[in-house]
């Protein structure tokens, strides 16, 4: 049988344990282990400067005239392969609850599929392929996808590699910051780390700002949000419509309100529905659907569908559902060049 101390001996032993424990608590307080905050895979700080692309001046909003005839190639094939992003809430993202793609661009692709394959469910005729912003032109031209719709800006440089539909959404680049941030506009971010996705016009515009922010590139937009939350960057800068989706994912963030400095003749806010004095955009971002340059039949059919949704009210419905607070001027008017093949201009 085990014997336990009693009386004075037991009291002394208990007091000794209490003193040891108390002494330990006073000597050092608990320190939680450090939590690692690694950079997202593929992040580059600073973002590398791309090689300049020689591109003639053009009107990036011009496209080929519409044709209501569904392209026989795809009708016979029975489906279209669509390149989309899966991280741009509101435009093109995967719903974590259902696994389905959704957003403004996804509904636009649904309209194309419904017009091309009448009576069939677009979920059966659209095969989504996830692409990053840096992969879009490559995946079109190597045949991985037939069409790209993911908040892509039509530019003269990109028009040397792929073909663009008419403009289906006007936007402009602005800035998202943490809610407790002191920054009120891009003008406050000189020398500060500002994140954007690789292969986007957003990186180019950030790098070109006179305040000289430090551009940081990542593969996906949600990587930018993680870096902002971990205080590895001070801001995210891209098209207003994309930033609305990132703000949805983290409501503690906010859009800046201070208008930027502008050069004489700047057109960044020409498609903004508020006075230039309150517009925070500092770039012109006409959004367009992209196809291969030799896929003229598909491009002209897409332009036919865009004409339809402008006229029948479907564009307005999509905008009210996904981008109700996006400050654009409504459905952009279609503009066509005289040519029947790409490029559309003279």
KASULFEN-V7620 format. One record per pair of residues at least 4 apart in sequence whose C-alpha atoms are under 8 Angstrom apart, sorted by the first residue. I is the first residue (numbers start at 0). J is the second residue. D is the distance in whole Angstrom. If there is no record, write none. Layout:
i=I j=J d=D
i=I j=J d=D
//
This chain:
i=3 j=9 d=8
i=4 j=8 d=6
i=4 j=9 d=5
i=5 j=9 d=5
i=5 j=10 d=8
i=6 j=10 d=6
i=7 j=11 d=6
i=8 j=12 d=6
i=9 j=13 d=6
i=10 j=14 d=6
i=11 j=15 d=6
i=12 j=16 d=6
i=13 j=17 d=6
i=14 j=18 d=6
i=15 j=19 d=6
i=16 j=20 d=6
i=17 j=21 d=6
i=18 j=22 d=6
i=19 j=23 d=6
i=20 j=24 d=6
i=21 j=25 d=6
i=22 j=26 d=6
i=23 j=27 d=7
i=24 j=28 d=6
i=36 j=229 d=7
i=38 j=42 d=6
i=38 j=226 d=7
i=38 j=231 d=8
i=39 j=217 d=7
i=39 j=222 d=6
i=39 j=225 d=8
i=39 j=226 d=8
i=40 j=217 d=8
i=41 j=217 d=6
i=41 j=218 d=6
i=42 j=215 d=7
i=42 j=216 d=6
i=42 j=217 d=4
i=42 j=218 d=7
i=43 j=47 d=7
i=43 j=215 d=6
i=43 j=216 d=5
i=43 j=217 d=7
i=44 j=214 d=7
i=44 j=215 d=5
i=44 j=216 d=7
i=45 j=213 d=6
i=45 j=214 d=6
i=45 j=215 d=5
i=45 j=216 d=7
i=46 j=214 d=6
i=46 j=215 d=5
i=46 j=216 d=5
i=52 j=156 d=6
i=53 j=156 d=7
i=54 j=155 d=6
i=54 j=156 d=5
i=54 j=159 d=7
i=55 j=155 d=7
i=55 j=156 d=8
i=56 j=155 d=7
i=57 j=155 d=6
i=57 j=344 d=8
i=58 j=155 d=7
i=58 j=344 d=8
i=59 j=153 d=6
i=59 j=154 d=5
i=59 j=155 d=6
i=59 j=158 d=8
i=59 j=285 d=8
i=60 j=153 d=7
i=60 j=165 d=6
i=60 j=166 d=6
i=60 j=285 d=7
i=60 j=333 d=8
i=60 j=334 d=6
i=61 j=164 d=8
i=61 j=165 d=6
i=61 j=333 d=8
i=61 j=334 d=5
i=61 j=335 d=5
i=61 j=336 d=6
i=61 j=343 d=6
i=61 j=344 d=7
i=62 j=163 d=6
i=62 j=164 d=6
i=62 j=165 d=5
i=62 j=334 d=6
i=62 j=335 d=5
i=62 j=336 d=6
i=62 j=342 d=8
i=62 j=343 d=5
i=63 j=164 d=7
i=63 j=165 d=8
i=63 j=298 d=7
i=63 j=299 d=6
i=63 j=302 d=8
i=63 j=335 d=6
i=63 j=336 d=6
i=63 j=337 d=8
i=63 j=338 d=7
i=63 j=339 d=6
i=63 j=340 d=7
i=63 j=341 d=7
i=63 j=343 d=6
i=64 j=299 d=6
i=64 j=302 d=7
i=64 j=335 d=6
i=64 j=336 d=7
i=64 j=339 d=7
i=65 j=298 d=8
i=65 j=299 d=4
i=65 j=300 d=6
i=65 j=301 d=7
i=65 j=302 d=5
i=65 j=303 d=5
i=65 j=306 d=8
i=66 j=296 d=8
i=66 j=299 d=5
i=66 j=300 d=5
i=66 j=302 d=7
i=66 j=303 d=6
i=67 j=299 d=8
i=67 j=300 d=6
i=67 j=303 d=6
i=67 j=304 d=8
i=68 j=300 d=7
i=69 j=73 d=8
i=69 j=74 d=7
i=69 j=114 d=8
i=69 j=115 d=5
i=69 j=296 d=8
i=69 j=297 d=8
i=69 j=300 d=6
i=70 j=74 d=6
i=70 j=115 d=8
i=70 j=296 d=6
i=70 j=297 d=6
i=70 j=300 d=7
i=71 j=75 d=6
i=72 j=76 d=6
i=73 j=77 d=6
i=73 j=78 d=6
i=73 j=79 d=7
i=74 j=78 d=7
i=74 j=115 d=7
i=74 j=116 d=7
i=77 j=116 d=8
i=77 j=124 d=6
i=78 j=123 d=7
i=78 j=124 d=4
i=78 j=125 d=6
i=78 j=126 d=7
i=79 j=112 d=8
i=79 j=124 d=6
i=79 j=125 d=5
i=79 j=126 d=6
i=79 j=144 d=8
i=79 j=145 d=6
i=79 j=146 d=8
i=80 j=125 d=6
i=80 j=126 d=5
i=80 j=127 d=6
i=80 j=128 d=7
i=80 j=143 d=8
i=80 j=144 d=5
i=80 j=145 d=5
i=80 j=146 d=7
i=81 j=108 d=8
i=81 j=125 d=7
i=81 j=126 d=6
i=81 j=127 d=5
i=81 j=128 d=6
i=81 j=144 d=6
i=81 j=145 d=6
i=81 j=146 d=5
i=81 j=147 d=6
i=81 j=148 d=7
i=82 j=127 d=6
i=82 j=128 d=5
i=82 j=129 d=6
i=82 j=130 d=6
i=82 j=135 d=7
i=82 j=138 d=8
i=82 j=144 d=6
i=82 j=145 d=8
i=82 j=146 d=6
i=82 j=147 d=5
i=82 j=148 d=7
i=82 j=149 d=8
i=83 j=91 d=6
i=83 j=127 d=7
i=83 j=128 d=6
i=83 j=129 d=5
i=83 j=130 d=6
i=83 j=131 d=8
i=83 j=147 d=6
i=83 j=148 d=6
i=83 j=149 d=5
i=84 j=91 d=6
i=84 j=92 d=6
i=84 j=129 d=6
i=84 j=130 d=6
i=84 j=131 d=6
i=84 j=132 d=7
i=84 j=149 d=6
i=85 j=91 d=6
i=85 j=92 d=4
i=85 j=93 d=5
i=85 j=100 d=7
i=85 j=129 d=6
i=86 j=91 d=7
i=86 j=92 d=5
i=86 j=93 d=7
i=86 j=219 d=7
i=86 j=220 d=6
i=86 j=221 d=6
i=87 j=91 d=5
i=87 j=92 d=5
i=87 j=220 d=7
i=87 j=221 d=8
i=87 j=241 d=6
i=87 j=244 d=6
i=87 j=245 d=7
i=88 j=92 d=5
i=88 j=102 d=7
i=88 j=241 d=7
i=88 j=243 d=8
i=88 j=244 d=4
i=88 j=245 d=7
i=88 j=247 d=8
i=88 j=248 d=8
i=89 j=101 d=7
i=89 j=102 d=5
i=89 j=103 d=6
i=89 j=240 d=8
i=89 j=241 d=7
i=89 j=243 d=8
i=89 j=244 d=5
i=89 j=321 d=5
i=89 j=322 d=7
i=90 j=101 d=7
i=90 j=102 d=4
i=90 j=103 d=5
i=90 j=104 d=5
i=90 j=105 d=7
i=90 j=149 d=7
i=90 j=150 d=7
i=90 j=240 d=8
i=90 j=241 d=7
i=90 j=244 d=8
i=90 j=321 d=8
i=91 j=100 d=7
i=91 j=101 d=6
i=91 j=102 d=5
i=91 j=103 d=7
i=91 j=104 d=6
i=91 j=105 d=6
i=91 j=149 d=6
i=92 j=100 d=5
i=92 j=101 d=6
i=92 j=102 d=7
i=93 j=98 d=6
i=93 j=99 d=5
i=93 j=100 d=4
i=93 j=101 d=6
i=94 j=98 d=5
i=94 j=99 d=5
i=94 j=100 d=6
i=94 j=101 d=7
i=95 j=99 d=8
i=100 j=105 d=7
i=101 j=105 d=5
i=101 j=106 d=7
i=102 j=106 d=6
i=102 j=321 d=7
i=103 j=107 d=6
i=103 j=317 d=6
i=103 j=318 d=7
i=103 j=321 d=6
i=103 j=322 d=8
i=104 j=108 d=6
i=104 j=148 d=6
i=104 j=149 d=6
i=104 j=150 d=7
i=105 j=109 d=6
i=105 j=148 d=8
i=106 j=110 d=6
i=106 j=317 d=7
i=107 j=111 d=7
i=108 j=112 d=6
i=108 j=125 d=8
i=108 j=148 d=7
i=109 j=113 d=6
i=109 j=121 d=6
i=109 j=125 d=8
i=110 j=114 d=6
i=110 j=304 d=7
i=111 j=115 d=6
i=111 j=301 d=6
i=111 j=304 d=6
i=112 j=116 d=6
i=112 j=117 d=8
i=112 j=121 d=6
i=112 j=124 d=6
i=112 j=125 d=7
i=113 j=117 d=5
i=113 j=118 d=7
i=113 j=119 d=7
i=113 j=120 d=7
i=113 j=121 d=6
i=114 j=304 d=7
i=116 j=124 d=7
i=119 j=123 d=7
i=119 j=124 d=7
i=120 j=124 d=7
i=121 j=125 d=6
i=122 j=126 d=8
i=128 j=144 d=7
i=130 j=134 d=6
i=130 j=135 d=6
i=130 j=138 d=8
i=131 j=135 d=7
i=131 j=218 d=6
i=131 j=219 d=7
i=132 j=196 d=7
i=132 j=197 d=6
i=132 j=198 d=5
i=132 j=199 d=6
i=132 j=218 d=7
i=132 j=219 d=8
i=133 j=196 d=8
i=133 j=197 d=5
i=133 j=198 d=4
i=133 j=199 d=7
i=133 j=218 d=7
i=134 j=138 d=6
i=134 j=198 d=8
i=135 j=139 d=6
i=135 j=147 d=7
i=136 j=140 d=6
i=136 j=157 d=8
i=136 j=160 d=7
i=136 j=161 d=6
i=137 j=141 d=6
i=138 j=142 d=6
i=138 j=143 d=5
i=138 j=144 d=6
i=139 j=143 d=6
i=139 j=144 d=5
i=139 j=145 d=6
i=139 j=146 d=7
i=139 j=147 d=8
i=139 j=161 d=8
i=139 j=290 d=7
i=139 j=291 d=6
i=140 j=161 d=8
i=140 j=291 d=6
i=145 j=290 d=6
i=145 j=291 d=7
i=146 j=288 d=7
i=146 j=289 d=6
i=146 j=290 d=5
i=146 j=291 d=8
i=147 j=288 d=6
i=147 j=289 d=5
i=147 j=290 d=7
i=148 j=287 d=7
i=148 j=288 d=5
i=148 j=289 d=7
i=149 j=288 d=8
i=150 j=241 d=8
i=150 j=286 d=6
i=150 j=287 d=7
i=151 j=286 d=5
i=151 j=287 d=6
i=151 j=288 d=7
i=151 j=289 d=8
i=152 j=200 d=7
i=152 j=284 d=5
i=152 j=285 d=5
i=152 j=286 d=5
i=152 j=287 d=6
i=153 j=157 d=7
i=153 j=158 d=7
i=153 j=163 d=6
i=153 j=166 d=8
i=153 j=284 d=7
i=153 j=285 d=6
i=153 j=286 d=6
i=153 j=287 d=6
i=154 j=158 d=6
i=155 j=159 d=7
i=156 j=160 d=8
i=157 j=161 d=6
i=158 j=162 d=6
i=158 j=163 d=7
i=158 j=342 d=8
i=160 j=291 d=8
i=160 j=292 d=7
i=161 j=289 d=6
i=161 j=290 d=6
i=161 j=291 d=5
i=161 j=292 d=5
i=162 j=289 d=6
i=162 j=290 d=5
i=162 j=291 d=6
i=162 j=292 d=5
i=162 j=298 d=8
i=162 j=341 d=7
i=162 j=342 d=7
i=163 j=287 d=6
i=163 j=288 d=6
i=163 j=289 d=5
i=163 j=290 d=6
i=163 j=298 d=7
i=164 j=287 d=5
i=164 j=288 d=5
i=164 j=289 d=6
i=164 j=298 d=6
i=164 j=299 d=8
i=164 j=301 d=7
i=164 j=302 d=6
i=165 j=287 d=6
i=165 j=288 d=8
i=165 j=302 d=6
i=165 j=305 d=8
i=165 j=333 d=6
i=165 j=334 d=7
i=165 j=335 d=8
i=166 j=285 d=6
i=166 j=286 d=5
i=166 j=287 d=5
i=166 j=331 d=6
i=166 j=332 d=8
i=166 j=333 d=7
i=167 j=285 d=7
i=167 j=286 d=6
i=167 j=287 d=6
i=167 j=305 d=7
i=167 j=330 d=7
i=167 j=331 d=6
i=168 j=285 d=6
i=168 j=286 d=5
i=168 j=287 d=7
i=168 j=327 d=8
i=168 j=329 d=8
i=168 j=330 d=7
i=168 j=331 d=6
i=169 j=270 d=6
i=169 j=283 d=8
i=169 j=284 d=6
i=169 j=285 d=5
i=169 j=286 d=6
i=169 j=327 d=6
i=169 j=328 d=8
i=169 j=331 d=7
i=170 j=238 d=6
i=170 j=239 d=6
i=170 j=240 d=7
i=170 j=270 d=7
i=170 j=271 d=7
i=170 j=283 d=7
i=170 j=284 d=5
i=170 j=285 d=6
i=170 j=286 d=8
i=170 j=327 d=6
i=171 j=237 d=8
i=171 j=238 d=5
i=171 j=239 d=6
i=171 j=267 d=7
i=171 j=268 d=7
i=171 j=280 d=5
i=171 j=281 d=6
i=171 j=282 d=5
i=171 j=283 d=5
i=171 j=284 d=5
i=172 j=201 d=7
i=172 j=236 d=7
i=172 j=237 d=5
i=172 j=238 d=4
i=172 j=239 d=6
i=172 j=279 d=8
i=172 j=280 d=5
i=172 j=281 d=6
i=172 j=282 d=5
i=172 j=283 d=7
i=172 j=284 d=7
i=173 j=185 d=8
i=173 j=236 d=6
i=173 j=237 d=6
i=173 j=238 d=6
i=173 j=239 d=6
i=173 j=254 d=8
i=173 j=255 d=8
i=173 j=279 d=6
i=173 j=280 d=5
i=173 j=281 d=7
i=174 j=184 d=7
i=174 j=185 d=7
i=174 j=234 d=7
i=174 j=235 d=6
i=174 j=236 d=4
i=174 j=237 d=7
i=174 j=239 d=8
i=174 j=242 d=8
i=174 j=254 d=6
i=174 j=255 d=6
i=175 j=234 d=6
i=175 j=235 d=5
i=175 j=236 d=6
i=175 j=242 d=7
i=175 j=246 d=8
i=175 j=252 d=7
i=175 j=253 d=6
i=175 j=254 d=5
i=175 j=255 d=6
i=176 j=180 d=6
i=176 j=182 d=7
i=176 j=227 d=8
i=176 j=233 d=7
i=176 j=234 d=5
i=176 j=235 d=7
i=176 j=252 d=6
i=176 j=253 d=6
i=176 j=254 d=6
i=176 j=255 d=7
i=177 j=227 d=7
i=177 j=228 d=7
i=177 j=233 d=8
i=177 j=234 d=7
i=177 j=251 d=7
i=177 j=252 d=4
i=177 j=253 d=6
i=178 j=251 d=5
i=178 j=252 d=5
i=178 j=253 d=6
i=182 j=187 d=6
i=182 j=188 d=7
i=182 j=255 d=7
i=183 j=187 d=7
i=183 j=255 d=5
i=183 j=256 d=6
i=183 j=257 d=5
i=184 j=188 d=7
i=184 j=255 d=5
i=184 j=256 d=6
i=184 j=257 d=5
i=184 j=258 d=7
i=184 j=259 d=7
i=184 j=279 d=8
i=185 j=189 d=8
i=185 j=210 d=8
i=185 j=255 d=8
i=185 j=257 d=8
i=185 j=259 d=6
i=186 j=210 d=6
i=186 j=259 d=6
i=186 j=260 d=7
i=187 j=210 d=8
i=188 j=192 d=8
i=188 j=193 d=8
i=188 j=210 d=7
i=188 j=211 d=8
i=188 j=212 d=6
i=188 j=233 d=8
i=189 j=210 d=5
i=189 j=211 d=5
i=189 j=212 d=4
i=189 j=213 d=8
i=190 j=210 d=7
i=190 j=211 d=6
i=190 j=212 d=5
i=190 j=213 d=6
i=191 j=212 d=5
i=191 j=213 d=5
i=191 j=232 d=7
i=191 j=233 d=6
i=192 j=212 d=6
i=192 j=213 d=5
i=192 j=214 d=6
i=192 j=215 d=6
i=192 j=231 d=8
i=192 j=232 d=5
i=192 j=233 d=6
i=192 j=234 d=7
i=193 j=205 d=8
i=193 j=212 d=6
i=193 j=213 d=6
i=193 j=214 d=5
i=193 j=215 d=6
i=193 j=232 d=6
i=193 j=233 d=6
i=193 j=234 d=5
i=193 j=235 d=5
i=193 j=236 d=7
i=194 j=202 d=8
i=194 j=214 d=6
i=194 j=215 d=5
i=194 j=216 d=6
i=194 j=217 d=7
i=194 j=223 d=6
i=194 j=232 d=7
i=194 j=234 d=6
i=194 j=235 d=5
i=194 j=236 d=6
i=195 j=199 d=7
i=195 j=201 d=6
i=195 j=202 d=6
i=195 j=214 d=7
i=195 j=215 d=6
i=195 j=216 d=5
i=195 j=217 d=7
i=195 j=220 d=7
i=195 j=223 d=7
i=195 j=235 d=6
i=195 j=236 d=6
i=195 j=237 d=7
i=196 j=201 d=8
i=196 j=202 d=7
i=196 j=216 d=5
i=196 j=217 d=5
i=196 j=218 d=6
i=196 j=219 d=6
i=196 j=220 d=6
i=196 j=223 d=8
i=197 j=202 d=7
i=197 j=216 d=5
i=197 j=217 d=6
i=197 j=218 d=6
i=197 j=219 d=8
i=198 j=202 d=8
i=199 j=203 d=7
i=200 j=204 d=6
i=201 j=205 d=6
i=201 j=236 d=7
i=201 j=237 d=5
i=201 j=238 d=7
i=202 j=206 d=6
i=202 j=214 d=6
i=202 j=215 d=8
i=202 j=216 d=7
i=203 j=207 d=6
i=204 j=208 d=6
i=204 j=282 d=7
i=205 j=211 d=8
i=205 j=212 d=7
i=205 j=213 d=8
i=205 j=214 d=6
i=205 j=236 d=7
i=206 j=211 d=7
i=206 j=212 d=7
i=206 j=213 d=7
i=206 j=214 d=6
i=207 j=211 d=7
i=208 j=212 d=7
i=215 j=232 d=8
i=217 j=222 d=6
i=217 j=223 d=7
i=218 j=222 d=7
i=219 j=223 d=7
i=220 j=224 d=7
i=220 j=245 d=8
i=221 j=225 d=6
i=221 j=245 d=7
i=222 j=226 d=6
i=223 j=227 d=6
i=223 j=235 d=6
i=224 j=228 d=6
i=224 j=235 d=7
i=224 j=245 d=7
i=225 j=229 d=6
i=226 j=230 d=6
i=226 j=231 d=5
i=226 j=232 d=6
i=227 j=231 d=6
i=227 j=232 d=5
i=227 j=233 d=6
i=227 j=234 d=6
i=227 j=235 d=7
i=235 j=242 d=8
i=236 j=242 d=8
i=237 j=241 d=7
i=237 j=242 d=7
i=238 j=242 d=6
i=238 j=284 d=7
i=239 j=243 d=6
i=239 j=280 d=8
i=239 j=325 d=7
i=240 j=244 d=7
i=240 j=322 d=7
i=240 j=325 d=6
i=241 j=245 d=7
i=242 j=246 d=6
i=242 j=254 d=8
i=243 j=247 d=6
i=244 j=248 d=7
i=245 j=249 d=7
i=246 j=250 d=5
i=246 j=251 d=8
i=246 j=252 d=6
i=246 j=253 d=7
i=255 j=279 d=7
i=256 j=277 d=8
i=256 j=279 d=6
i=257 j=277 d=7
i=257 j=278 d=8
i=257 j=279 d=6
i=258 j=276 d=7
i=258 j=277 d=6
i=258 j=278 d=6
i=258 j=279 d=4
i=258 j=280 d=7
i=259 j=279 d=6
i=259 j=280 d=8
i=259 j=281 d=7
i=261 j=265 d=6
i=261 j=281 d=7
i=266 j=282 d=8
i=266 j=283 d=7
i=267 j=280 d=6
i=267 j=281 d=5
i=267 j=282 d=5
i=267 j=283 d=5
i=268 j=275 d=6
i=268 j=278 d=6
i=268 j=280 d=6
i=268 j=281 d=7
i=268 j=282 d=8
i=268 j=283 d=7
i=270 j=327 d=6
i=270 j=328 d=6
i=271 j=275 d=8
i=271 j=278 d=7
i=271 j=326 d=6
i=271 j=327 d=5
i=271 j=328 d=6
i=272 j=326 d=5
i=272 j=327 d=5
i=272 j=328 d=5
i=273 j=277 d=7
i=273 j=278 d=6
i=273 j=326 d=7
i=274 j=278 d=6
i=288 j=301 d=8
i=289 j=298 d=8
i=290 j=294 d=7
i=290 j=297 d=7
i=290 j=298 d=6
i=291 j=295 d=8
i=292 j=341 d=6
i=293 j=340 d=8
i=293 j=341 d=8
i=294 j=298 d=6
i=295 j=299 d=6
i=295 j=340 d=6
i=295 j=341 d=7
i=296 j=300 d=6
i=297 j=301 d=6
i=298 j=302 d=6
i=299 j=303 d=6
i=300 j=304 d=6
i=301 j=305 d=6
i=302 j=306 d=6
i=303 j=307 d=6
i=304 j=308 d=6
i=305 j=309 d=6
i=306 j=310 d=6
i=306 j=333 d=7
i=307 j=311 d=6
i=308 j=312 d=6
i=308 j=313 d=5
i=308 j=314 d=5
i=309 j=313 d=7
i=309 j=314 d=5
i=309 j=315 d=8
i=309 j=330 d=6
i=312 j=316 d=6
i=313 j=317 d=6
i=314 j=318 d=6
i=314 j=330 d=7
i=315 j=319 d=6
i=315 j=329 d=8
i=315 j=330 d=7
i=316 j=320 d=6
i=317 j=321 d=6
i=317 j=322 d=8
i=318 j=322 d=5
i=318 j=323 d=6
i=319 j=323 d=5
i=335 j=343 d=7
i=336 j=343 d=5
i=336 j=344 d=5
i=336 j=345 d=7
i=337 j=343 d=6
i=337 j=344 d=6
i=337 j=345 d=7
i=338 j=342 d=7
i=338 j=343 d=5
i=338 j=344 d=6
i=338 j=345 d=7
i=339 j=343 d=7
//
